[in-house]
Amino acid sequence: MNDLDKTREQLVTELIKAREHISRLQRQLIDYQSRDIAYPEMMVQSIPDGILLFDKEGYLAEAKPSQDPLLGTLFPIEHLIGHQYSDFFPDDLTEKFTETVSRARKAPQLLQSFLYEAQSPDGLRVRVEFWVKVFPGGSIACSFRPSALEHPQEKQENVRESALFRNLLDITRQLLNQPDPSRFWQVFTELIHQHLGLYLTRMYLYQAEHETLSLIASQGDITTDTSLTFPITSRYPAVRAYKQQQTLLIANPASETNIPPHILLPGMKRMLEIPLEGLGALELVSEQNQVFSEEEQFLLTTLTQIAQAVWKVLVEKDALAKQKEFYFLEKEIKARIQQTRSIDEALQVALQELSKALGFERAEIRLSLTPDGKATSTNE
Protein backbone atom coordinates (compact mmCIF):
# COMPACT_ATOMS: atom_id res chain seq x y z
CA MET A 1 0.00 0.00 0.00
CA ASN A 2 1.40 3.39 -0.94
CA ASP A 3 1.02 6.56 1.10
CA LEU A 4 -1.85 7.84 -1.09
CA ASP A 5 -4.01 4.82 -0.24
CA LYS A 6 -3.41 5.06 3.53
CA THR A 7 -6.01 6.58 5.81
CA ARG A 8 -5.26 9.57 7.96
CA GLU A 9 -5.24 7.37 11.06
CA GLN A 10 -2.70 4.99 9.53
CA LEU A 11 -0.38 7.84 8.61
CA VAL A 12 -0.60 9.32 12.10
CA THR A 13 0.16 5.91 13.64
CA GLU A 14 3.23 5.46 11.45
CA LEU A 15 4.39 9.00 12.26
CA ILE A 16 4.13 8.28 15.98
CA LYS A 17 6.16 5.07 15.55
CA ALA A 18 8.80 6.94 13.54
CA ARG A 19 9.09 9.60 16.23
CA GLU A 20 9.45 6.93 18.90
CA HIS A 21 12.19 5.27 16.86
CA ILE A 22 14.02 8.59 16.45
CA SER A 23 13.71 9.21 20.20
CA ARG A 24 15.23 5.79 20.94
CA LEU A 25 18.14 6.52 18.59
CA GLN A 26 18.71 9.90 20.23
CA ARG A 27 18.73 8.30 23.68
CA GLN A 28 21.23 5.67 22.48
CA LEU A 29 23.44 8.36 20.98
CA ILE A 30 23.42 10.34 24.22
CA ASP A 31 24.16 7.15 26.14
CA TYR A 32 27.14 6.28 23.90
CA GLN A 33 28.47 9.83 24.10
CA SER A 34 28.27 9.78 27.87
CA ARG A 35 30.09 6.45 27.89
CA ASP A 36 32.89 7.87 25.74
CA ILE A 37 33.39 10.55 28.35
CA ALA A 38 32.70 8.50 31.43
CA TYR A 39 34.62 5.31 30.67
CA PRO A 40 38.13 6.84 30.59
CA GLU A 41 37.26 8.80 33.73
CA MET A 42 35.97 5.62 35.38
CA MET A 43 39.16 3.79 34.42
CA VAL A 44 41.34 6.54 35.90
CA GLN A 45 39.28 6.66 39.08
CA SER A 46 39.53 2.89 39.44
CA ILE A 47 43.34 3.06 39.62
CA PRO A 48 44.49 3.21 43.25
CA ASP A 49 47.56 5.32 42.42
CA GLY A 50 47.62 9.05 42.77
CA ILE A 51 47.98 10.72 39.37
CA LEU A 52 49.42 14.15 38.57
CA LEU A 53 49.40 15.84 35.17
CA PHE A 54 51.63 18.89 34.79
CA ASP A 55 52.02 21.21 31.84
CA LYS A 56 55.47 21.74 30.35
CA GLU A 57 56.14 24.55 32.83
CA GLY A 58 55.46 22.27 35.78
CA TYR A 59 52.03 23.65 36.73
CA LEU A 60 49.52 21.09 37.94
CA ALA A 61 46.75 20.75 35.35
CA GLU A 62 44.89 17.64 36.51
CA ALA A 63 45.09 15.51 39.63
CA LYS A 64 43.61 12.37 41.11
CA PRO A 65 44.41 11.67 44.76
CA SER A 66 45.73 8.33 45.89
CA GLN A 67 43.18 5.89 47.26
CA ASP A 68 45.63 5.08 50.02
CA PRO A 69 44.32 6.99 53.08
CA LEU A 70 47.75 8.00 54.32
CA LEU A 71 48.96 9.24 50.94
CA GLY A 72 45.67 11.05 50.45
CA THR A 73 46.44 12.92 53.66
CA LEU A 74 50.08 13.58 52.80
CA PHE A 75 49.33 14.80 49.28
CA PRO A 76 45.95 16.62 49.16
CA ILE A 77 46.63 17.40 45.52
CA GLU A 78 43.07 17.95 44.33
CA HIS A 79 43.17 21.45 45.87
CA LEU A 80 46.46 22.40 44.19
CA ILE A 81 45.44 22.74 40.53
CA GLY A 82 47.28 25.64 38.92
CA HIS A 83 50.26 25.51 41.29
CA GLN A 84 53.79 24.45 40.38
CA TYR A 85 54.96 21.24 41.99
CA SER A 86 57.71 23.16 43.77
CA ASP A 87 54.94 25.08 45.59
CA PHE A 88 53.54 22.02 47.33
CA PHE A 89 56.23 19.32 47.18
CA PRO A 90 58.74 19.31 50.07
CA ASP A 91 62.19 20.55 49.06
CA ASP A 92 63.77 17.09 48.99
CA LEU A 93 60.89 15.70 46.91
CA THR A 94 61.08 18.70 44.57
CA GLU A 95 64.77 18.00 44.02
CA LYS A 96 64.19 14.32 43.26
CA PHE A 97 61.22 15.05 41.03
CA THR A 98 63.12 17.72 39.07
CA GLU A 99 66.07 15.38 38.57
CA THR A 100 63.78 12.58 37.39
CA VAL A 101 61.92 14.88 34.97
CA SER A 102 65.29 15.95 33.57
CA ARG A 103 66.19 12.30 32.96
CA ALA A 104 62.80 11.68 31.39
CA ARG A 105 63.20 14.62 28.99
CA LYS A 106 66.51 13.21 27.77
CA ALA A 107 65.02 9.76 27.23
CA PRO A 108 61.31 10.39 26.53
CA GLN A 109 60.76 6.82 25.37
CA LEU A 110 61.47 5.56 28.89
CA LEU A 111 59.45 5.56 32.10
CA GLN A 112 61.53 6.94 34.98
CA SER A 113 61.02 6.20 38.66
CA PHE A 114 62.31 7.03 42.12
CA LEU A 115 61.48 6.31 45.76
CA TYR A 116 60.67 8.94 48.34
CA GLU A 117 60.24 8.55 52.08
CA ALA A 118 57.45 10.78 53.40
CA GLN A 119 56.41 11.42 56.99
CA SER A 120 52.86 11.91 58.21
CA PRO A 121 51.94 14.56 60.82
CA ASP A 122 51.85 11.87 63.52
CA GLY A 123 55.40 10.78 62.68
CA LEU A 124 54.58 7.68 60.63
CA ARG A 125 57.00 7.21 57.74
CA VAL A 126 55.87 5.79 54.42
CA ARG A 127 57.87 4.98 51.31
CA VAL A 128 56.30 6.32 48.14
CA GLU A 129 57.10 5.10 44.64
CA PHE A 130 56.92 7.78 41.92
CA TRP A 131 56.78 7.07 38.18
CA VAL A 132 57.37 9.87 35.68
CA LYS A 133 56.76 10.15 31.93
CA VAL A 134 57.39 13.20 29.71
CA PHE A 135 55.31 13.50 26.55
CA PRO A 136 56.47 14.99 23.20
CA GLY A 137 54.78 18.33 23.89
CA GLY A 138 56.63 18.65 27.19
CA SER A 139 53.76 17.85 29.55
CA ILE A 140 54.55 15.58 32.50
CA ALA A 141 52.56 12.65 33.85
CA CYS A 142 53.32 11.28 37.29
CA SER A 143 51.78 8.48 39.31
CA PHE A 144 52.59 7.63 42.90
CA ARG A 145 51.78 4.75 45.19
CA PRO A 146 52.93 3.37 48.54
CA SER A 147 55.89 1.01 48.32
CA ALA A 148 55.66 -2.22 50.29
CA LEU A 149 59.41 -2.82 50.23
CA GLU A 150 61.46 -2.25 53.34
CA HIS A 151 64.56 -0.89 51.64
CA PRO A 152 63.77 2.07 49.38
CA GLN A 153 67.33 2.49 48.12
CA GLU A 154 67.50 -1.19 47.21
CA LYS A 155 64.14 -0.94 45.47
CA GLN A 156 65.22 2.13 43.53
CA GLU A 157 68.38 0.39 42.36
CA ASN A 158 66.43 -2.71 41.35
CA VAL A 159 63.94 -0.64 39.35
CA ARG A 160 66.76 1.24 37.63
CA GLU A 161 68.72 -1.92 36.88
CA SER A 162 65.62 -3.63 35.49
CA ALA A 163 65.00 -0.66 33.19
CA LEU A 164 68.68 -0.64 32.24
CA PHE A 165 68.55 -4.33 31.36
CA ARG A 166 65.56 -3.77 29.07
CA ASN A 167 67.33 -0.84 27.42
CA LEU A 168 70.47 -2.87 26.85
CA LEU A 169 68.46 -5.63 25.20
CA ASP A 170 66.95 -3.05 22.88
CA ILE A 171 70.40 -1.62 22.07
CA THR A 172 71.70 -5.11 21.30
CA ARG A 173 68.81 -5.80 18.93
CA GLN A 174 69.46 -2.55 17.07
CA LEU A 175 73.18 -3.24 16.82
CA LEU A 176 72.50 -6.60 15.22
CA ASN A 177 70.60 -4.76 12.49
CA GLN A 178 73.45 -2.32 11.83
CA PRO A 179 74.95 -3.40 8.47
CA ASP A 180 77.73 -0.82 8.09
CA PRO A 181 80.85 -1.49 10.21
CA SER A 182 82.26 1.95 9.36
CA ARG A 183 79.38 3.64 11.24
CA PHE A 184 79.03 1.00 13.93
CA TRP A 185 80.66 2.84 16.83
CA GLN A 186 78.92 6.10 15.98
CA VAL A 187 75.57 4.29 16.08
CA PHE A 188 76.56 2.47 19.27
CA THR A 189 77.46 5.76 20.97
CA GLU A 190 74.16 7.33 19.91
CA LEU A 191 72.14 4.36 21.19
CA ILE A 192 73.92 4.23 24.55
CA HIS A 193 73.52 7.96 25.05
CA GLN A 194 69.87 8.02 24.03
CA HIS A 195 68.72 5.00 26.04
CA LEU A 196 70.60 5.80 29.24
CA GLY A 197 69.96 9.55 29.28
CA LEU A 198 73.62 10.35 29.91
CA TYR A 199 75.35 13.71 30.17
CA LEU A 200 78.14 12.75 27.78
CA THR A 201 79.06 9.59 25.88
CA ARG A 202 82.43 9.26 24.16
CA MET A 203 84.10 6.51 22.19
CA TYR A 204 87.89 6.40 21.88
CA LEU A 205 89.83 4.13 19.52
CA TYR A 206 93.48 3.18 19.82
CA GLN A 207 95.66 4.52 17.00
CA ALA A 208 98.65 2.19 16.87
CA GLU A 209 100.67 4.31 14.45
CA HIS A 210 100.53 7.29 16.82
CA GLU A 211 100.20 5.32 20.08
CA THR A 212 97.21 7.40 21.12
CA LEU A 213 93.61 6.99 22.18
CA SER A 214 91.56 9.26 19.92
CA LEU A 215 87.94 10.36 20.08
CA ILE A 216 85.93 8.99 17.15
CA ALA A 217 82.35 9.47 18.36
CA SER A 218 80.68 11.72 20.91
CA GLN A 219 77.14 12.43 22.09
CA GLY A 220 75.88 15.03 24.55
CA ASP A 221 74.61 18.54 25.01
CA ILE A 222 78.15 19.84 25.42
CA THR A 223 80.20 20.50 22.30
CA THR A 224 83.20 18.20 22.37
CA ASP A 225 86.52 18.79 20.69
CA THR A 226 86.53 16.19 17.92
CA SER A 227 90.33 16.18 17.91
CA LEU A 228 90.45 14.99 21.53
CA THR A 229 93.46 12.67 21.72
CA PHE A 230 95.46 11.21 24.60
CA PRO A 231 98.88 9.57 24.33
CA ILE A 232 98.97 6.00 25.56
CA THR A 233 101.29 7.15 28.35
CA SER A 234 98.59 9.48 29.69
CA ARG A 235 96.89 8.90 33.04
CA TYR A 236 93.51 9.95 31.66
CA PRO A 237 90.83 7.52 32.96
CA ALA A 238 89.90 6.16 29.52
CA VAL A 239 93.56 5.42 28.76
CA ARG A 240 94.02 3.71 32.13
CA ALA A 241 90.93 1.56 31.56
CA TYR A 242 92.19 0.58 28.10
CA LYS A 243 95.69 -0.30 29.29
CA GLN A 244 94.49 -2.20 32.36
CA GLN A 245 91.59 -3.80 30.44
CA GLN A 246 89.40 -3.13 33.43
CA THR A 247 86.22 -1.10 33.86
CA LEU A 248 87.01 2.01 35.85
CA LEU A 249 84.56 4.11 37.90
CA ILE A 250 85.40 7.74 38.64
CA ALA A 251 83.05 8.58 41.52
CA ASN A 252 84.12 12.22 41.75
CA PRO A 253 85.60 13.55 38.50
CA ALA A 254 86.15 16.99 40.05
CA SER A 255 88.80 15.51 42.35
CA GLU A 256 90.45 13.49 39.57
CA THR A 257 93.76 15.21 38.86
CA ASN A 258 94.27 13.28 35.61
CA ILE A 259 91.33 14.94 33.87
CA PRO A 260 92.44 18.12 32.05
CA PRO A 261 90.58 21.25 33.23
CA HIS A 262 89.16 22.00 29.76
CA ILE A 263 87.50 18.58 29.72
CA LEU A 264 86.11 18.74 33.25
CA LEU A 265 82.57 20.11 33.05
CA PRO A 266 80.14 21.09 35.85
CA GLY A 267 77.67 18.34 35.00
CA MET A 268 80.22 15.55 35.28
CA LYS A 269 79.24 13.83 38.54
CA ARG A 270 80.29 10.28 37.67
CA MET A 271 82.32 8.68 34.90
CA LEU A 272 82.50 5.07 33.82
CA GLU A 273 85.35 3.94 31.57
CA ILE A 274 84.79 0.61 29.81
CA PRO A 275 87.67 -0.94 27.82
CA LEU A 276 87.33 -2.60 24.44
CA GLU A 277 90.01 -5.25 24.06
CA GLY A 278 92.66 -4.11 21.61
CA LEU A 279 90.31 -1.45 20.27
CA GLY A 280 89.75 1.47 22.64
CA ALA A 281 87.46 2.59 25.45
CA LEU A 282 83.89 3.75 26.00
CA GLU A 283 83.40 6.72 28.34
CA LEU A 284 80.02 7.26 30.00
CA VAL A 285 79.45 10.48 31.93
CA SER A 286 76.43 11.11 34.15
CA GLU A 287 75.22 14.22 35.94
CA GLN A 288 73.80 12.06 38.74
CA ASN A 289 75.60 10.68 41.75
CA GLN A 290 73.53 7.54 42.33
CA VAL A 291 74.43 5.69 39.13
CA PHE A 292 76.83 3.02 37.88
CA SER A 293 76.34 0.50 40.67
CA GLU A 294 78.33 -2.73 40.48
CA GLU A 295 75.42 -4.46 38.76
CA GLU A 296 75.08 -1.62 36.26
CA GLN A 297 78.81 -1.68 35.60
CA PHE A 298 78.59 -5.40 34.89
CA LEU A 299 75.65 -4.95 32.51
CA LEU A 300 77.28 -2.06 30.65
CA THR A 301 80.62 -3.85 30.38
CA THR A 302 78.87 -6.95 29.06
CA LEU A 303 76.97 -4.88 26.50
CA THR A 304 80.21 -3.27 25.32
CA GLN A 305 81.82 -6.69 24.92
CA ILE A 306 78.79 -7.88 22.94
CA ALA A 307 79.01 -4.77 20.77
CA GLN A 308 82.67 -5.44 20.05
CA ALA A 309 81.88 -9.04 19.09
CA VAL A 310 79.12 -7.86 16.75
CA TRP A 311 81.47 -5.28 15.22
CA LYS A 312 84.12 -7.94 14.56
CA VAL A 313 81.57 -10.13 12.81
CA LEU A 314 80.45 -7.18 10.66
CA VAL A 315 84.05 -6.32 9.75
CA GLU A 316 84.80 -9.92 8.80
CA LYS A 317 81.56 -10.16 6.84
CA ASP A 318 82.39 -6.94 5.01
CA ALA A 319 85.91 -8.17 4.25
CA LEU A 320 84.57 -11.46 2.90
CA ALA A 321 82.08 -9.60 0.72
CA LYS A 322 84.85 -7.44 -0.72
CA GLN A 323 87.07 -10.47 -1.22
CA LYS A 324 84.26 -12.24 -3.04
CA GLU A 325 83.63 -9.17 -5.17
CA PHE A 326 87.33 -8.95 -6.06
CA TYR A 327 87.40 -12.65 -6.90
CA PHE A 328 84.61 -12.30 -9.46
CA LEU A 329 86.16 -9.10 -10.80
CA GLU A 330 89.45 -10.90 -11.28
CA LYS A 331 87.72 -13.73 -13.15
CA GLU A 332 85.92 -11.26 -15.38
CA ILE A 333 89.12 -9.38 -16.21
CA LYS A 334 90.93 -12.63 -17.01
CA ALA A 335 88.12 -13.69 -19.32
CA ARG A 336 88.22 -10.37 -21.16
CA ILE A 337 92.01 -10.41 -21.44
CA GLN A 338 91.89 -13.88 -22.99
CA GLN A 339 89.73 -12.44 -25.76
CA THR A 340 92.28 -9.75 -26.66
CA ARG A 341 94.68 -10.07 -29.60
CA SER A 342 97.66 -8.02 -28.48
CA ILE A 343 99.58 -7.03 -25.38
CA ASP A 344 98.50 -3.43 -25.85
CA GLU A 345 94.83 -4.40 -25.98
CA ALA A 346 95.21 -6.73 -22.98
CA LEU A 347 96.77 -3.96 -20.92
CA GLN A 348 94.05 -1.54 -21.97
CA VAL A 349 91.32 -3.98 -20.91
CA ALA A 350 92.98 -4.69 -17.56
CA LEU A 351 93.48 -1.00 -16.87
CA GLN A 352 89.93 -0.06 -17.83
CA GLU A 353 88.38 -2.77 -15.65
CA LEU A 354 90.53 -1.87 -12.67
CA SER A 355 89.74 1.80 -13.18
CA LYS A 356 86.02 1.08 -13.11
CA ALA A 357 86.44 -0.97 -9.96
CA LEU A 358 88.37 1.88 -8.31
CA GLY A 359 85.90 4.53 -9.47
CA PHE A 360 88.03 6.37 -12.05
CA GLU A 361 86.19 7.93 -14.96
CA ARG A 362 88.90 7.29 -17.55
CA ALA A 363 92.23 5.52 -17.78
CA GLU A 364 94.46 4.70 -20.72
CA ILE A 365 97.87 3.19 -21.34
CA ARG A 366 99.89 3.63 -24.54
CA LEU A 367 102.76 1.43 -25.69
CA SER A 368 105.50 2.56 -28.02
CA LEU A 369 108.89 1.29 -29.13
CA THR A 370 112.13 3.21 -28.62
CA PRO A 371 114.75 3.32 -31.40
CA ASP A 372 116.63 0.50 -29.69
CA GLY A 373 113.52 -1.72 -29.80
CA LYS A 374 112.45 -1.44 -26.15
CA ALA A 375 108.80 -0.97 -25.21
CA THR A 376 107.73 2.05 -23.16
CA SER A 377 104.33 2.91 -21.71
CA THR A 378 102.46 6.11 -21.00
CA ASN A 379 99.62 6.17 -18.42
CA GLU A 380 96.72 8.63 -18.46
C-alpha angles and dihedrals in degrees: 000000000000125000093260092061095048121101122239091253092053092051092049091050092051091047091053091050091049091051091049090051091050090049091052091050091049091050090049091049092051090047093052092046091051089049091053088056099036102044097064089044090049090050092051092047091050091060110094093212123097111246128205126186116193129184119236091273092056098255116143109248103168133009140183117189122230116263088223105102095219095048090045087058095044094047111033088176099157089079094051102070110142095026126111115247090242087063095063107018116089113252095256092048091047089054093050093044093049091049092049093048088051090054091047092052090054092049105027092168090066133075110230126205143183140175125239129188112218129187126217122221090259092055099259112144122215130183113228125199115213125195120193133194127178117206126214093260091055099255117138129224120195132179126187135190138166114273117226094199120106097216112055095183091051090048092049091051091048092051091048093046091048090052090045091052091052090048092050091052089053091049091050092051091051093048091054088058093051105107101180115077091190091065096034100105093043090054091044091053092049093049094048092048095046098045097043098041093229130177094229135358121192134179120203125191126200114246105204095190091058097027091231140125106233132191112246102164135022137176130185146089091272118082108243127206103249090205092061105144134165126195114239088245091061122112092219109137095244091052092048091050091050095048094044093040088222132121109251127203119203103197095182113024091180090068094045106108093193094067111090113238094240090058096045108093130186094245095055103107099149135012130197119195115197119187125222109209110252091343114072141270140289117223120202118188124190132188090212128084099209098066140097098046117180091266091049091048090053093049094047093046090050091050091051091051090050090049091052091050091050090048092052091051091050092049092050091046091050091048091050091049091052091046090051091048091051091048093057091043090053091050091049093050091048091051092051093046090053088059093055123100103209142033090246092054092045091053091047092052093047092048094047094049093047090047091054091049091051094045100250117149096215138005132170138175125200126199124204137167124240120221089263091056099256121137120238130185135212121202125206 
